[in-house]
Amino acid sequence: MLLCARCLGCAIGQIAGAVAFLAGWAIPAGACLLLMCILLCDWLIQERFGYPSTNPRRLVTGTLGSLGLTSVWLTVWSDVVELVAGRL
């Protein structure tokens, strides 16, 4: 694989998050947190306990975690832009 599986998953999640945001599909904050926790748990189990993660698992967890993070990031920046634009 030319790109690490988790990095590829993160790229897919970022694209999916941007598409969802532009389409007006809001992912609830709790769901975003859960998606990010899935990625964190996979990494933590691998790092702390030496349990090997597989490329398919890394792809899925990277996609889900990045989808959640991108959704939060775009929502926060959208709110900041609206706030600043409202003060001008």
N, C-alpha and C positions, 0 to 999 in steps of 0.2 A: 504494500500500500504506500503510495507516495506521500500521503498525509496521515498523521496519527489519527486513529479512530475517534478519540475524544475531541480533537481539534475539528475534524470534519463534522462531527455532531454539533459542536458549538456553532460552526458556520451555518449549518442547516437550521438550527434553533434561532439564530439571529435573523436569518431571512424569513422564517416563518413568523417570528415575532413582529418584524417590520410589516409584513403583509397583513397580519391580523390587525395591527395598529392602524394602518392606512385604510383598511376595510371597515374600521370602526368597531371591531370586535374587542370588547374589553375583557381581559382575563382578570378575574377577581384577585385581590391582593393575597388572600389565603391560598389560592391555587398556585400563584406565582411562588409563594414561600415554600409550598410543598414540592414544587418542581425543582427549586434550587436545593432543597434538603435531600432530594433523591441523589443528586450529583454529589453533594457533600458526603453523604453516607457511603456511597460507592468509593470515593477517594479515601475517606477515613478508614474504612475497613481494609482497603488495600494497603494503605500506608502504615497504620497502627498494628494490624494483626498479620500482615504479610500474606493475606489471602489474594491470590492472583485474580485480576479482573480480565475478562476476555474482550476482544475487539468488538463483538456485537454489543456487549453490555456497555462498553465505553461509548460506543456510537449512540446508543439509546439514552444513556444518562447525560452525555454531553448535549444532545439535542434538547432533552427536557429541561435541564438546568439553564441552558442558554436561552431557551424560549421564555422561561420565567424571569430571568434577569433582564433580558431585552425588553420585555413587556413592562417591567417596573421602570427601567431606565427611560424608555420613551414616554411613559405616562408622566413621570416626574418632570422631564424636560418640557413636555407639552404644557403642563401646569405652570412651570416657571415662565415660559414664553407668554402665556396668557396673562399671568400676573404682571409681568413687565410691560406688555403691550397695553394693559389697562391703565397703567400709571403714566403713559406718555400722552 
